[in-house]
Amino acid sequence: MNYKELGFLVLRYRRDNGLTQQEFADKVKLSRNYVCQIERGKAIHLSLAVLTKVAGGMGVAVKELVG
């Protein structure tokens, strides 16, 4: 998995849907700081639980997000 590409997808989704980092973080039940790290490609070794939260918040399957 390319973490920078994943981060870009999350950032693009968030911006396209008019959400702040805090609003997206609240939606997926993660901290705003963690969402920021994901978007910048700095959060590595993401657990399946985190990927599931992010994908669910975006309305996509995990495999679409990482593959």
Phi and psi in degrees as a GROMACS rama.xvg file:
@    title "Ramachandran Plot"
@    xaxis  label "Phi"
@    yaxis  label "Psi"
@TYPE xy
-93.0197  111.998  ASN-2
-68.4244  -30.987  TYR-3
-68.543  -41.0546  LYS-4
-64.9006  -42.452  GLU-5
-59.2019  -46.9126  LEU-6
-59.5657  -40.6548  GLY-7
-63.737  -40.3152  PHE-8
-62.1883  -42.5516  LEU-9
-65.3938  -46.116  VAL-10
-60.5115  -46.7278  LEU-11
-61.9212  -44.7252  ARG-12
-58.1981  -48.6945  TYR-13
-60.6954  -47.3101  ARG-14
-67.5254  -41.6672  ARG-15
-61.4828  -26.7987  ASP-16
-101.631  9.5801  ASN-17
65.4734  31.377  GLY-18
-102.046  141.669  LEU-19
-78.845  167.267  THR-20
-59.4418  -39.7422  GLN-21
-65.037  -41.9086  GLN-22
-63.8086  -42.9327  GLU-23
-66.0348  -41.9759  PHE-24
-59.2526  -43.9181  ALA-25
-63.3795  -40.2928  ASP-26
-62.2142  -39.3764  LYS-27
-101.007  3.49903  VAL-28
60.4215  48.0796  LYS-29
-128.507  164.773  LEU-30
-75.6624  154.239  SER-31
-61.1569  -38.3005  ARG-32
-61.728  -40.1959  ASN-33
-67.7984  -41.0268  TYR-34
-60.5071  -42.6013  VAL-35
-59.8384  -44.3006  CYS-36
-63.0579  -40.2373  GLN-37
-62.348  -47.8742  ILE-38
-61.9166  -33.6315  GLU-39
-85.5258  -1.20787  ARG-40
75.3009  18.392  GLY-41
-95.0249  -16.0338  LYS-42
-88.3475  110.2  ALA-43
-114.664  164.079  ILE-44
60.0003  46.2517  HIS-45
-67.0252  134.173  LEU-46
-74.1417  161.667  SER-47
-61.297  -35.7254  LEU-48
-61.9366  -42.6709  ALA-49
-68.44  -44.9051  VAL-50
-59.8984  -38.7287  LEU-51
-64.6209  -42.0556  THR-52
-62.7974  -47.3461  LYS-53
-64.4911  -47.7026  VAL-54
-60.9248  -44.1353  ALA-55
-61.1465  -40.5791  GLY-56
-64.1992  -28.7747  GLY-57
-91.0567  -9.11278  MET-58
74.7961  30.0017  GLY-59
-128.608  163.941  VAL-60
-78.8194  151.981  ALA-61
-54.8823  -41.2838  VAL-62
-64.1937  -29.6371  LYS-63
-70.9918  -32.5839  GLU-64
-75.1116  -37.7675  LEU-65
-104.744  -11.0156  VAL-66
